[in-house]
């Protein structure tokens, strides 16, 4: 993430700025169930699969593919293979998108 904040200035100098905004075009392709799972992750910050199943009341056959796809798209990080959270790079854009879709409220 921070590498995208570096800009070359001259031959041997770098300037540090803000990281580039990530591409979020894939968010528009997410299903309602996916948005619901991501909203639950955003609300709880760190959440396991059993906790997601309990909070969303969705079947594991729906939630697990959403988690796998979220990891593949780099929207989610998975700690110790069990705890999910929004990735640092995508946290703000995903939360902003979920708020715009009325899946999260401030």
ZAVO-950485 format. One line per field, with one value per residue (C-alpha): x, y, z; residue number from 0. Coordinates in pm, whole numbers. Each point is the difference from the previous one (the first is absolute). Layout:
<bamis>
x (X	...)
y (Y	...)
z (Z	...)
torlo (NUM	...)
</bamis>
This chain:
<bamis>
x (0	267	198	-285	54	354	69	336	138	321	242	72	-288	-346	-294	-247	-363	-331	-46	-191	-369	-61	-219	-347	-189	-53	-220	-286	-2	-50	-325	-232	118	361	-83	-172	308	236	-223	18	380	19	-221	189	348	142	-235	25	-204	-221	-66	-85	-243	-168	-18	-113	-220	120	102	368	-39	-73	246	312	6	-43	301	206	-91	73	345	62	-98	223	-302	48	290	-15	199	110	-235	-299	-59	-113	19	-9	345	172	10	-370	-149	-111	-121	-201	-158	-83	-157	-203	-127	-100	-192	-167	161	182	-99	236)
y (0	250	-67	154	317	48	232	33	353	32	-283	-94	143	-114	197	-167	92	-175	-355	-36	-77	-367	-114	-58	-72	-362	112	66	-369	-127	-179	113	-295	109	355	-138	-209	293	225	-251	-14	380	28	-260	89	-348	-294	-375	-220	-139	356	110	-289	99	373	-24	-309	-103	-358	-92	-82	369	159	-206	85	370	-23	-183	256	288	-140	-57	361	118	157	-224	-109	-326	-29	-352	-140	64	371	228	377	259	58	324	118	-64	71	358	-54	-310	173	304	-227	-191	330	118	-327	48	-316	195	311	247)
z (0	96	-315	-197	207	-133	-294	-164	12	-193	-51	363	201	98	132	234	-49	48	-132	-325	35	-75	-288	143	-322	108	291	-239	-98	357	84	278	212	-55	107	311	88	-58	212	284	-30	-1	310	199	-134	73	-38	-48	-233	282	121	-354	-37	328	-75	-363	38	-346	-77	-9	-371	-60	245	-77	-373	89	233	-262	-266	240	66	-371	-77	291	175	303	214	190	322	102	-262	227	66	-283	-31	-274	-145	92	-361	-66	344	-65	-360	99	301	-214	-265	261	143	-348	-49	342	137	272	187	164)
torlo (0	1	2	3	4	5	6	7	8	9	10	11	12	13	14	15	16	17	18	19	20	21	22	23	24	25	26	27	28	29	30	31	32	33	34	35	36	37	38	39	40	41	42	43	44	45	46	47	48	49	50	51	52	53	54	55	56	57	58	59	60	61	62	63	64	65	66	67	68	69	70	71	72	73	74	75	76	77	78	79	80	81	82	83	84	85	86	87	88	89	90	91	92	93	94	95	96	97	98	99	100	101	102	103	104	105)
</bamis>
